[in-house]
Amino acid sequence: MNCLIIFKSLTFAQSALQTLKRSGIGGSIIKPPVSLGQGSCSHGVQVREIDLGRARKALSSMSMSILGVYQQLPQGRYREILT
């Protein structure tokens, strides 16, 4: 399964993805569903669930805040993962 880490803007998501790639973690930028995003500018970085722990550790050094972390369920819906 995949997880989605949401940021307040595309720029922050791009910076996060670069940080993850430097740490050897693959991912992709997606526009989150309206129900998950906190504003029209929010974007997310999608990572594999198995990489989520490493991704959180790599992103903890960044000065930007994460708006939410969600697990994608098989039905295509999302469930928030408490941080």
C-alpha positions as CSV (number, residue, x, y, z in Angstrom):
1,M,0.0,0.0,0.0
2,N,1.0,3.6,-0.4
3,C,1.0,6.5,2.1
4,L,0.5,10.2,1.3
5,I,2.4,12.9,3.1
6,I,0.7,16.3,2.6
7,F,2.3,19.7,2.5
8,K,0.8,23.1,2.1
9,S,2.2,23.8,-1.4
10,L,3.8,22.3,-4.4
11,T,7.1,23.9,-3.6
12,F,7.2,22.2,-0.2
13,A,6.3,18.9,-1.7
14,Q,9.0,19.2,-4.3
15,S,11.6,20.0,-1.6
16,A,10.4,17.0,0.4
17,L,10.7,14.7,-2.6
18,Q,14.2,15.9,-3.3
19,T,15.1,15.2,0.4
20,L,13.6,11.7,0.1
21,K,15.4,10.9,-3.1
22,R,18.7,11.9,-1.5
23,S,17.9,9.4,1.3
24,G,17.3,6.7,-1.3
25,I,13.5,6.8,-0.9
26,G,11.3,6.9,-4.1
27,G,8.1,8.8,-4.3
28,S,5.9,10.9,-6.5
29,I,4.0,14.2,-6.1
30,I,0.3,14.1,-6.4
31,K,-2.6,16.5,-5.8
32,P,-4.5,15.1,-2.7
33,P,-8.2,14.7,-2.7
34,V,-10.0,17.9,-1.6
35,S,-11.1,16.2,1.6
36,L,-7.5,15.7,2.7
37,G,-5.8,18.9,1.5
38,Q,-5.9,22.0,3.7
39,G,-6.4,24.5,0.9
40,S,-6.3,24.5,-2.8
41,C,-2.5,24.7,-3.0
42,S,-1.7,21.6,-0.9
43,H,0.2,18.8,-2.6
44,G,1.4,15.4,-1.3
45,V,4.3,13.1,-1.7
46,Q,3.3,9.5,-2.1
47,V,5.6,6.8,-0.8
48,R,5.4,3.1,-0.2
49,E,4.1,2.2,3.2
50,I,7.2,0.2,3.9
51,D,9.3,3.4,3.4
52,L,7.1,5.6,5.6
53,G,9.3,5.4,8.7
54,R,12.4,6.2,6.8
55,A,10.6,9.0,5.0
56,R,9.4,10.6,8.3
57,K,13.0,10.4,9.7
58,A,14.4,12.0,6.5
59,L,11.8,14.8,6.5
60,S,12.2,15.5,10.2
61,S,15.2,17.7,9.5
62,M,13.2,20.0,7.2
63,S,11.8,23.2,8.7
64,M,8.4,22.9,6.9
65,S,5.5,21.3,8.6
66,I,3.6,18.3,7.4
67,L,-0.1,18.8,7.2
68,G,-1.0,15.2,7.5
69,V,0.0,11.6,6.8
70,Y,-2.5,9.2,5.3
71,Q,-2.6,5.5,4.4
72,Q,-4.3,4.7,1.1
73,L,-6.8,1.9,1.6
74,P,-7.6,-0.7,-1.1
75,Q,-10.9,1.0,-1.9
76,G,-9.0,4.1,-2.9
77,R,-10.0,6.0,0.3
78,Y,-7.5,7.4,2.8
79,R,-7.1,6.9,6.6
80,E,-5.1,9.4,8.6
81,I,-2.1,8.0,10.4
82,L,-1.5,9.8,13.7
83,T,1.9,11.4,14.0
